[in-house]
C-alpha cells in the first residue's frame, strides 16, 4: 500500500513539473523552466498596467508609462533620473504572437545612445503566467498592489555573477 502511494506521489510530482515549467529566480520573480510552454494569456489581461507610474528612492526617480492595449500590443517607456539628471531610457513593447505574450525592450543612454546593437531586437521577457494583477515575465514581475500602486521586481545579474532583485515601487500620477 505504501509503495503504491509513493509511486502515485512520484507520478504526480513528475507531472506537475511539466505543468508548472517555471523555476523561482528571485524572491518575487520566476524564470522559464526547461519544459516551459508559452502562457495562453491575452494582452488585454495586462490592461491594469496602463498609465503613468512614478517612484523615487534614494535620489533615483523612475517613471514608467504604458498605453492601453490596441491590436494585440501595448507600448511603454521607462526613464531613470539620478540626482536630477537623466541616466537612461527604455522603449518597451508588450506584444502577442503565436509564441505567446512577451515584453520586448531596448535601452538608451541619455541622449538616446543605444545599448544594444541597432539591428538587435533588444531584451525579450516572455510572459510565464498571470495571477490576478500579478504578471510573471521571465526574470521580471509586475504587481498591482492597489489601483494607484505598482511594484516591478527585476532579477539582474551583477558583476560577481550573482542574481540580485531590484524593486521599483511606483504610484500612479
C-alpha positions in Angstrom: 0.0 0.0 0.0 2.8 2.5 0.9 4.7 1.5 -2.2 1.6 2.3 -4.4 1.1 5.6 -2.6 4.8 6.6 -3.1 4.6 5.6 -6.8 1.4 7.7 -7.2 3.0 10.7 -5.4 6.1 10.5 -7.6 3.9 10.4 -10.7 2.0 13.5 -9.5 5.3 15.4 -8.8 6.7 14.4 -12.2 3.5 15.5 -14.0 3.4 18.8 -12.0 7.0 19.6 -13.1 5.8 19.7 -16.7 2.7 21.6 -15.9 4.4 24.4 -13.9 7.5 24.6 -16.1 8.8 27.6 -14.2 11.5 28.0 -11.6 11.9 30.5 -8.8 14.6 33.0 -9.9 14.5 35.5 -7.0 12.0 36.0 -4.2 9.5 37.7 -6.5 10.5 36.6 -10.0 10.4 33.4 -12.0 12.4 32.0 -14.9 11.2 29.7 -17.6 12.0 26.1 -16.8 13.4 23.6 -19.3 9.8 22.4 -20.1 8.4 26.0 -20.5 5.3 26.3 -22.6 4.1 29.8 -23.7 1.4 31.4 -21.5 -2.0 31.3 -23.2 -2.7 34.8 -21.7 -4.0 37.7 -23.7 -2.6 41.3 -23.8 -6.0 42.6 -22.5 -5.3 40.8 -19.2 -2.5 43.3 -18.7 -4.6 46.4 -19.2 -4.1 47.2 -15.5 -0.5 48.2 -16.3 -1.7 51.2 -18.4 -1.0 54.7 -17.0 1.8 56.9 -15.8 3.7 55.5 -12.9 6.4 57.3 -10.9 8.6 56.4 -7.9 11.6 57.8 -6.0 14.2 56.0 -3.9 17.4 57.4 -2.5 17.8 60.2 -5.1 16.7 57.9 -8.0 13.5 58.8 -9.8 11.8 56.1 -12.0 9.0 56.8 -14.4 7.2 54.3 -16.5 4.2 54.8 -18.9 2.1 52.2 -20.6 -0.6 52.8 -23.2 -3.8 50.8 -23.2 -3.9 47.6 -25.3 -4.7 48.0 -29.0 -4.5 45.3 -31.7 -2.6 42.8 -29.5 0.1 45.2 -28.2 0.9 47.8 -25.5 3.6 50.4 -25.9 5.6 51.8 -23.0 8.6 53.8 -22.0 10.7 54.0 -18.9 13.2 56.6 -17.8 15.5 56.9 -14.8 16.9 60.1 -13.2 19.8 60.1 -10.8 20.5 63.2 -8.7 18.2 65.2 -11.0 19.8 64.1 -14.3 18.6 61.6 -16.9 20.6 58.4 -16.8 18.8 56.1 -19.3 15.6 55.3 -21.1 13.8 52.2 -22.3 11.4 51.8 -25.2 9.1 48.9 -24.4 6.5 46.8 -26.3 4.2 44.2 -24.9 3.0 42.1 -27.8 1.2 38.9 -28.6 2.2 36.4 -31.3 2.0 32.7 -31.9 4.7 32.2 -29.3 2.6 33.9 -26.6 2.9 37.3 -24.9 6.3 38.9 -24.5 7.8 42.1 -23.2 10.5 43.5 -25.6 12.6 46.5 -24.7 15.6 48.4 -25.9 17.8 50.6 -23.7 19.2 54.0 -24.4 21.8 56.1 -22.5 21.0 59.8 -22.4 20.7 61.3 -25.0 19.4 58.3 -26.9 22.6 56.3 -27.5 21.5 52.7 -27.8 22.9 50.0 -25.5 22.0 47.1 -27.8 23.2 46.8 -31.4 20.9 48.9 -33.7 19.7 45.8 -35.5 19.1 43.9 -32.3 15.6 43.1 -31.2 16.7 44.1 -27.7 15.9 42.2 -24.5 12.9 39.9 -24.5 11.0 38.7 -21.4 8.4 36.0 -22.2 5.2 36.1 -20.1 5.2 33.0 -17.9 1.9 33.4 -16.2 -0.6 35.9 -14.7 -2.1 35.6 -11.2 -4.8 38.2 -10.8 -3.0 41.6 -11.0 0.5 40.0 -11.0 2.3 39.3 -14.3 5.3 37.0 -14.2 7.7 37.5 -17.1 11.0 35.6 -17.4 13.1 37.5 -14.8 10.7 40.3 -14.1 7.4 40.6 -12.3 4.8 43.4 -12.4 2.4 43.6 -9.4 -0.5 46.0 -9.0 -0.7 46.4 -5.2 -3.7 48.8 -5.4 -5.3 50.8 -8.2 -2.6 53.5 -7.6 0.4 51.4 -6.6 2.6 49.3 -8.9 5.7 47.3 -8.0 8.2 46.0 -10.5 10.6 43.3 -9.5 13.6 42.8 -11.7 16.2 39.9 -11.4 19.5 41.2 -12.6 23.0 39.6 -12.8 25.6 41.7 -11.0 29.4 41.7 -11.7 30.1 38.8 -9.4 27.6 36.7 -11.4 25.1 36.6 -8.6 21.4 37.3 -9.2 20.1 40.3 -7.4 16.5 41.5 -7.2 15.8 45.2 -7.8 12.5 46.6 -6.6 10.8 49.6 -8.2 7.8 51.0 -6.2 5.7 53.4 -8.2 2.5 55.4 -7.7 0.1 56.3 -10.4 0.2 60.0 -11.5 
